[in-house]
Amino acid sequence: MVVNLKILNNPVSITLEFINKIAIPYKACGITQDPETKNYMVVLNDICEKCNEVCNSIHFQRNFKNWTSGNNDIDKFIQDTQLSEHTFRVRNALEWIPYDRLDTYIAEDDEIDRVYRTNWTDGCICYWNNKNQNWERTDQNRFVTLKILNNPANTTLEFINKIAIPYKACGITQDPETKNYMVVFNDMCKKCNEVCNSIHFQRNFKNWTSDNNDIDKFIQDTQLSEHTYQVKNALEWIFYNKLYDIYVDEINKMYRANWIDGCINKWDNENQNWKRADQNMFITLKILNNPADITAELNKV
């Protein structure tokens, strides 16, 4: 365990000094002596004065010496959020996130606002594990968004007004090449205030296209409307090679086939992918005569 040592200035009057100044505000474990200085010292539990126990603020405080952002204002801001954590689960504490814990590929998302998206290897701090003497974390390899801090010296005001209020921030990092400080925050839905299905769909927009802007937008709009646990109305772009045994139903003037993947059902947090139902299901294909007016076409179907 981590303990504090308090020098006894007057060992002759140990009872009075101990009771009045040390034993009351702290939980003492014992007394020791430095063999070189001959000073007697009380061995005290390193506990929080507010909680009277070893809470999260103490675990954070013990680690202050192991990290720095290289900027005193940012260090103090992060430390202040950590020192405010007195509950079992960490709620609002930020942390200094080394840049190499973020995915090396960072794609610019919005040139105007200079917002970037990436993956964070470690995930958010959740609570302290006494057995392992380390933090338990959740959502490893999660998607996060990076927002450049334009004025690190005024971190508190900028952070509260522009970043902390609309988003749930995780920490702060620094690009070693540009030297820009960036806030790392959850890539959350503004409507749900969490990572809902619309966010999972949105993250995948760059990985597919129909090569038709009207169709792309129509599919994306249905996906962005998904805010419940199970996917209900979202469409997706289905690659043709995922269909097999395609044939023409001459009677109904339609194509029929089997679809390998099946319908999207819900998001699997553990595997970071969609769970699907009805793999190899039978489906019907209807030709779109006017993709530019896809809404009207689908209403006919």
N, C-alpha and C positions, 0 to 999 in steps of 0.2 A: 504493500500500500504506500501511497505518497503521504508524507507527514511534513509538518512545519516544526522548526526548532526556534524556541524563544529563550534568549539568554536571561538568566536570573541575575539581576544586578546586585541583589543583597541576599545571598544564601542564608545568612544568619537569621533573617526575618522572612524565611521562605513561606511560612504559614500565612501570614498577613498578605504578602505580595501575591502569592499563588491564588488565594481566595478572591481577592479584590480585583486583580487585573487579568488573571489568566484562566483560572478554573471556571469562573462564571460565564464569560463570553465564549469560551471554547471548550471542547471536550478533550481533556488531557489523557494521554496514554501512559506517561511515565516521565522519568528524569534521566539525563545522561550527562557526561562531562567530556569536553574536548581535551585530549591528553596534552596538546601543545599549549593552548592558552589557559588551561585549567578552569575555563568557564563552565559553570553548570548551566544546563539548558533543559527546558521543559519540552517534551515531545508531544506535539498537538496534532490531532486530526486536521487534515486540510479540508475544512468544511465551509459551506456557504453561510455567511452571517444571516442572510435572509431566511434560508430554509432550515438551517441548523443540521444540514446533512450534505453529503457529496452529491450535488445535483449536476445537471448538464452544464451549467455555467462554469463549474469547477473543472470538469473534463475539458471544456474548451480552453479555459484559462491556462491549464497545464501545457497545452500545445502551442501557446503563443510563440514560444521561442523557436519553433520548428518551421515557421513560414513567415514570409513577408512579401508584400506586393512591390516593395521598393518605393512606395509612396506613403508618407506618414498619415495623410488624410484618409486614404483608402483603408490602411491598416486599422486606424482608430474606428472608422465607421463599421467595418466588419466585426471587430472585437466588441464594440458596443452592442451589436445585435446578438452576439453569442453570449455576452454576460447577462442578457435579459432572459435567458432560457432557464426556467426553474421547474418546468413540468416534466413528466416522464418522457413524452414524445416531443421531439424538436419541432417547433412550429414556424418560427420567423427568422431563425439564425441564417445568416449568409456564411459562406466560406470562401477562402482563397482557392481557386481551382487552377492548378498548373496547366499550362496550355497543352502539354503533351498528353493530358487525359482526355482531350477532345479529339474527335476524328480528324485526321490530317487533311481531309478534303472538306473545305468550307465553301459552299456556293453562295454567291451574293443573291439575295432574294429581292431586294428593293433598293435600287441605286440611290433614290432620293433620300430615304430614311436610313440608309446604310445598315440594313438588317441582314443578318446571316443566319443560316441554319446548319446544324451539325449534330453529331452524336456525342454523348458524354459517357465515358466508360464506367465511371464509378456509380453514378446515380446519387440521389439525395440522401442526406443523413436522416435517419429515422429515430433511433434511440440508442442508449449506451448499453453494450453487452458486458456485464460484470465478469462473466466467465472468461471471455476472450480479451477483456480489457481494451475494447475497441468499439467503434461505431458500427451499428447495423445500418445497412443502406437498402433502399428500394429502387426499383426501375433502372437497373443497370443497363447501359447502352441505350439510354433513352434519347429521344430527339429533344434538342433544346434550341433556343434562339439566342443569338448574340446581338447586343445593341451597344454601339460605341459610346463611351462616356466622353462628351465634348469638353467637359471641364472637371477633371478629377479633383481639383482643389475645392470645388463646391459640390462634392459628392452627395451630401445629405439632401440639399434642396433639390438638385436635379433628379436624384433618385426617387424621392418621394413624389414629386409632381408629375414626372413623365414616365416612370418605370415601375416603381413599387406598387402604385395604386392600381393601374390597369392590369398588371401581370404579377404572377407569383415568382419572385426571383429566387435563384438558388445560390448564386455567388458571383464573384468577379474574377476575371482572368486578364491576361495581357498577351497580345500578339508579339512574339519576340522579334519579328522583322520590322513591323510598322511602329512598334512600341505603343500602339493604341490599347488603352484599357477598355474592356468590354464587360457588360453585365450579362450573366448567363441566367436566362429565365425559362420557365416551362413554356413549351409551345402549346398554349391552351386556347380553347374556344372562348371567344368573348361572350357568347350567349350562355354557355353552360358553366364557365369558369373552371373547366377541367379538360382533360384530353379525351374528347368524345369521338364518335365514329367519323364525324365530318373532318376532324383533324387527321385521322389515319388515312382517309381518302385523299385529302389535300396533299399530304406528303408524297403521295404516289403519282401525282399529276404528271411529273416530269418523266415518268417511266413508260408512258403510253401516249399514243395519238391515233386518231382515225384518219388523219391527213385531211380532215374537213372541219373547219373552225366552228361551223354551226352544230355539228354533231358533238364535237368535243365539249362545247359550252353546255349543250343540253345535258349530256351525261354528268359533267361536273356539277351543274346546278342541282341535279337530283342527289348527288353524293353529299354536297354541302348542306343539304336539308336534313341529314341524318344526325339526330342528337340523342337518340334513345339507345338502350343497351343492345337491343337486337336490331339488325338492319331490316327495314321494312320496304322502302320504296326506291332505294338507290339502284340505278342501272350501272353497268360496267362495260368497258370495251372488251369484247371477247375475241381473242385471236383465233383466226380461222383454223389454224392447225390444232386447236383444242376441240374441234368437232370431228366426228368420224361417222362412217356409214351414212353419208349424206345421199338422199334419194328424193325424187320428185313424186309427190302425191298428185297424180293426174286428176283425180276426182275433185279434190278441193283446191287444185292449182296452188299448192304450197310445197315447200321443201321441208323434209323432216330429217333429223339427225340425232346423234347422241353427243352429249356435252361432257367431256372428261371431268372438269373441275367441279361442276355443280354450283349452286347458289351460295353467295356470301351470307353467313348467318350472324356472326359476332366476332369481335376482336379478341385474340388470344394474347394476353399480356406476357405470358411466360415465353411463348415462341415468337412474339412480336410479328404476328401475321394473322390473316383472317382464318377463322374456322368456317368450313363449308358444309353444306348438306346436299344430299341427293347426287353424289358423284355418279357419272355415267348416265345421267338422266336423259329421257327422251324429250326433245324440244322441237318446236316448229320455227321455220325461218320464213319471214315475210319481206319481200323486196321493198325498199324505200324508193318510191318514184320521184320524190322531191325532197332531198336531204336539206335544202335551204329552209323548208317549212316543216321541219321534223315534228314540231308539236302537233300540227294538224294531221300529219301522217300517222302519228302514234294514237291520236284520238280515234282514228278510223279503225285501228287495230283493237 
